């Protein structure tokens, strides 16, 4: 099920709740920061199924921050994953027209439900970033 960006509003009743999420990992990403720590690992997720008790919500896509353990999991782009997270809000945009949006925070207990054998691994993604030198990579990602 593919939904529009506005469908994240469906998560509104779940704000502040810890949920279980099933989603397809579309691609890996790095979010650059202006600090000595370097970039943080992000995941673009599609076709999310979000469950809290008896409540099940479907939404189209969401970017989440992932910890360093994602590199050791062996997950590939296109794989179906399951994890726990907290639904919360954040200010979207950098201009005076900031909008409040809904996002998944504190992602943990990531599991592979169905591995895509043909997808790009995290290590392959990092290698591509180093080759094209788009974002400075810290050694702990490799």
Buried (B, 14 or more C-beta within 10 A) or exposed (E): EEBEEEBBEBBEEBEEBEBBBBBBBBBBBBEEEEEEEBBBBBBBBBBBBBBBEEEEBBBBBBEBBBEEEBBEBEBBBBBBBBBBBBBBBEEEEEEEEEEEBBBBEEBEEBEBEEBBEEBBBBBEBBBEBBEEEEBEBBEEBE
